[in-house]
């Protein structure tokens, strides 16, 4: 403020007086004056380097961060530039990369260690020969309408391949998993397998203390896939893949319409979609057969 006032009105003889009024130090003002040339050179260099960065930024349609631009500068323009300087200039010229950013909530969870993982109890043994013993769960993304996103949470029986519970939401808040578990418990109606395993990935929903407590109170043993290993929950991923191939959902005009289509598909999947691995039966048919076989074994054992 003092510097601009003195330069604008030519009040050099009043420098000390103006500095005193504003609480500024006169030596700082003179230091600023002496650095005028270097500031101009730095501004010129920023303009020159900023132009070069913009060239690569727009060449990548704005989907480039500082590291990507640094590599392109070295390969395409033979220019070596520090990535910190690139970030500073991108900020200065308002070049915001439209790329996936880190999740601050995930960082917070890691730093506080509030979210805890569980060991992988399944080790890809999804079918343990008993209905409702292995409960696989995950969340998938569904894009519909004019770019809207919906999120589908499901629980799948590892033995019968039935979808035991599902919940579709427009939000990824914790309630999506809570509601899925409540629906699962309603479906099981108190008949919890004594060794039931609730298996998921290490997503923040499943490591959250609230969900872990809910799973424990329900009587399930919690299990989680190894970090970054999708094969540890391949059976659940397989269902989502088949659903997205079979179901026409992208032209849904509302969440209500999408929910109806998903409900219809899961009903079809459970009761009408025959599977080779289920002795050419539907999941519902296979579940009924397996339970009948189980009860017969009990009766034979008693008799």
C-alpha positions in Angstrom: 0.0 0.0 0.0 2.8 2.5 1.0 4.9 1.5 -2.0 2.0 2.0 -4.5 1.1 5.4 -2.9 4.6 6.8 -3.0 5.3 5.7 -6.5 1.9 6.9 -7.8 2.0 10.4 -6.4 5.8 11.0 -6.4 6.0 11.5 -2.6 9.6 10.4 -2.2 10.4 13.2 0.4 7.5 11.9 2.6 8.7 8.2 2.5 9.5 8.0 6.2 6.4 9.8 7.3 4.1 7.6 5.2 5.9 4.5 6.4 5.3 5.6 10.0 1.6 6.2 9.4 1.1 2.7 8.0 3.5 0.9 10.3 5.8 -0.1 7.5 9.6 -0.2 7.8 11.4 2.3 5.5 14.2 -0.2 4.8 11.7 -2.7 3.5 10.4 -0.1 1.1 13.9 0.6 -0.3 14.6 -3.1 -0.5 11.4 -3.4 -2.6 12.6 -0.6 -4.9 16.0 -2.2 -5.4 14.3 -5.5 -6.4 12.1 -3.9 -9.0 14.3 -5.2 -11.9 14.5 -8.7 -10.6 10.7 -8.8 -10.2 10.2 -7.7 -13.7 12.6 -10.4 -15.0 10.8 -13.0 -12.8 7.4 -11.8 -14.2 8.7 -12.0 -17.7 10.1 -15.6 -17.1 6.7 -16.6 -15.6 4.9 -15.3 -18.7 7.3 -17.2 -21.0 7.2 -20.5 -19.0 3.5 -20.1 -18.3 2.9 -19.9 -22.1 4.8 -23.1 -22.6 2.9 -24.9 -19.8 -0.4 -23.7 -21.2 0.5 -25.2 -24.6 0.9 -28.6 -23.1 -2.0 -28.2 -20.7 -4.4 -27.5 -23.6 -2.8 -30.2 -25.8 -4.0 -32.6 -23.1 -7.5 -31.1 -23.0 -6.9 -29.8 -19.5 -6.5 -33.3 -18.1 -2.9 -32.9 -17.0 -1.3 -32.3 -13.6 2.1 -30.8 -12.9 3.9 -34.2 -13.2 2.3 -35.0 -16.6 3.2 -31.6 -17.9 6.8 -31.9 -16.5 7.3 -35.1 -18.4 5.9 -33.6 -21.6 8.1 -30.5 -21.3 11.1 -32.8 -21.1 10.1 -35.1 -23.9 8.4 -32.7 -26.3 10.0 -29.4 -25.7 13.4 -30.5 -24.2 12.8 -28.2 -21.2 13.6 -29.3 -17.7 11.4 -27.5 -15.1 10.8 -28.2 -11.5 7.4 -29.7 -10.8 6.9 -27.2 -7.9 7.4 -24.3 -10.3 4.9 -25.9 -12.7 2.3 -26.1 -9.9 3.0 -22.5 -8.9 2.5 -21.3 -12.5 -0.6 -23.5 -13.0 -2.1 -21.8 -9.9 -1.0 -18.4 -11.1 -2.6 -18.8 -14.5 -5.6 -20.7 -13.1 -4.9 -24.0 -14.9 -6.9 -26.5 -12.9 -6.4 -30.1 -14.0 -9.7 -32.0 -14.4 -8.4 -35.3 -13.1 -9.2 -37.5 -10.2 -8.0 -36.0 -6.9 -7.1 -37.7 -3.7 -10.0 -38.3 -1.2 -9.4 -36.1 1.9 -11.7 -38.3 3.9 -9.5 -41.3 3.1 -6.4 -39.4 4.2 -8.1 -38.4 7.4 -9.1 -42.0 8.1 -5.5 -43.2 7.6 -4.0 -40.5 9.7 -6.3 -41.1 12.7 -6.3 -44.9 12.2 -10.0 -44.7 13.2 -10.8 -46.9 10.2 -9.4 -50.4 10.7 -9.2 -53.3 8.2 -9.8 -57.0 8.8 -7.9 -60.1 7.6 -9.1 -61.9 4.4 -10.8 -65.0 5.8 -12.1 -66.3 2.5 -9.0 -66.3 0.4 -11.2 -66.6 -2.7 -13.2 -69.6 -1.3 -16.5 -67.9 -2.1 -18.6 -71.1 -2.2 -18.2 -72.9 1.0 -21.2 -75.2 0.3 -23.6 -73.6 2.7 -26.3 -71.0 1.8 -26.0 -67.7 3.7 -22.6 -68.5 5.2 -20.5 -66.3 2.9 -22.0 -62.9 2.3 -20.2 -60.8 -0.3 -20.7 -57.1 -0.6 -19.6 -54.2 -2.7 -20.7 -50.9 -4.3 -20.8 -50.1 -8.0 -21.4 -46.9 -9.9 -24.2 -46.4 -12.5 -24.2 -43.4 -14.8 -27.6 -42.5 -16.3 -29.7 -39.7 -17.8 -27.8 -36.5 -18.5 -24.6 -37.5 -16.6 -26.2 -38.3 -13.3 -24.6 -40.9 -11.0 -26.2 -43.5 -8.8 -24.6 -46.0 -6.5 -25.7 -49.6 -6.0 -24.8 -51.6 -2.9 -25.4 -55.3 -2.9 -24.9 -58.4 -0.8 -24.5 -61.7 -2.6 -24.6 -65.3 -1.3 -21.3 -67.0 -2.1 -22.9 -70.4 -2.4 -26.2 -69.8 -4.1 -25.2 -66.6 -6.0 -28.4 -65.0 -4.9 -28.5 -61.2 -4.4 -29.8 -61.2 -0.8 -30.1 -57.4 -0.4 -29.5 -54.3 -2.4 -29.9 -50.5 -2.1 -29.6 -47.9 -4.8 -28.8 -44.3 -3.8 -27.8 -41.0 -5.4 -25.2 -40.5 -2.6 -22.1 -42.4 -1.4 -22.8 -41.5 2.2 -22.4 -44.2 4.9 -26.2 -44.8 4.8 -25.9 -46.7 1.6 -24.2 -49.6 3.4 -26.3 -49.2 6.5 -29.5 -49.6 4.5 -28.1 -52.6 2.6 -27.3 -54.3 5.9 -30.7 -53.5 7.4 -32.3 -55.1 4.3 -30.1 -58.1 4.6 -31.1 -58.7 8.2 -34.7 -58.3 7.2 -34.2 -60.9 4.5 -32.5 -63.4 6.9 -35.2 -62.8 9.5 -33.0 -63.7 12.4 -31.7 -66.9 10.8 -28.0 -66.0 10.9 -25.5 -68.7 10.1 -23.3 -69.2 13.2 -20.2 -68.8 11.1 -21.5 -66.2 8.7 -18.7 -64.1 7.0 -19.4 -60.6 5.8 -16.7 -60.0 3.1 -15.9 -56.7 1.4 -13.0 -54.7 0.0 -11.2 -52.2 2.2 -13.3 -49.2 1.2 -13.9 -46.5 3.7 -17.6 -47.5 4.1 -16.6 -51.0 5.4 -13.7 -49.9 7.6 -15.8 -47.2 9.3 -16.3 -47.9 13.0 -20.1 -47.5 12.7 -20.4 -50.1 10.0 -18.0 -52.5 11.8 -20.0 -52.2 14.9 -23.2 -52.9 12.9 -21.7 -55.9 11.3 -20.5 -57.3 14.6 -23.9 -56.7 16.3 -25.6 -58.5 13.5 -23.6 -61.6 14.3 -21.3 -61.6 11.2 -17.6 -62.2 11.1 -16.1 -59.4 9.0 -13.5 -60.2 6.3 -11.8 -57.9 3.8 -10.0 -58.3 0.5 -6.3 -57.5 0.3 -5.6 -53.9 -0.7 -5.7 -53.4 -4.4 -6.6 -57.0 -5.2 -10.0 -57.1 -7.0 -9.8 -60.9 -7.4 -10.4 -61.3 -3.7 -14.0 -60.3 -4.3 -14.3 -61.5 -7.9 -17.7 -63.2 -7.4 -19.3 -59.8 -6.5 -17.5 -58.1 -9.3 -18.8 -60.8 -11.7 -22.4 -60.0 -10.8 -21.9 -56.3 -11.4 -20.3 -57.0 -14.8 -23.2 -59.3 -15.9 -25.8 -56.8 -14.6 -24.2 -53.9 -16.6 -24.1 -56.1 -19.7 -27.7 -57.3 -19.4 -29.5 -54.3 -18.0 -30.5 -51.3 -20.1 -30.2 -48.4 -17.6 -28.2 -45.5 -19.1 -31.3 -43.9 -20.6 -33.2 -43.8 -17.3 -34.5 -40.3 -16.9 -34.8 -40.3 -13.1 -33.5 -42.1 -10.0 -36.9 -43.6 -9.5 -36.9 -45.1 -13.0 -33.4 -46.4 -12.5 -34.3 -48.0 -9.2 -37.3 -49.8 -10.8 -35.1 -51.2 -13.5 -32.5 -52.4 -11.0 -35.2 -54.0 -8.8 -36.7 -55.8 -11.9 -33.2 -57.0 -13.0 -32.3 -58.4 -9.6 -35.6 -60.2 -9.3 -35.0 -61.6 -12.8 -31.4 -62.5 -11.9 -32.5 -64.4 -8.8 -35.5 -66.2 -10.2 -35.1 -66.5 -13.9 -31.4 -66.3 -15.0 -30.1 -69.8 -15.3 -26.4 -70.4 -14.4 -24.2 -73.2 -15.6 -22.3 -73.3 -12.3 -25.5 -73.8 -10.4 -26.4 -77.1 -12.2 -28.2 -75.1 -14.8 -30.6 -73.7 -12.2 -31.5 -70.1 -11.1 -30.1 -68.9 -7.8 -33.5 -69.2 -6.2 -33.9 -72.8 -7.4 -30.4 -73.7 -6.4 -30.9 -72.2 -2.9 -34.2 -74.2 -2.4 -32.4 -77.4 -3.6 -29.4 -76.9 -1.3 -31.6 -76.2 1.8 -33.8 -79.3 1.0 -30.6 -81.4 0.7 -29.3 -80.0 4.0 -32.6 -80.8 5.9 -32.6 -84.3 4.4 -29.1 -84.9 5.8 -30.2 -83.7 9.2 -33.2 -86.0 9.2 -31.1 -89.0 8.0 -28.6 -88.2 10.8 -31.4 -88.1 13.4 -33.0 -91.3 12.2 
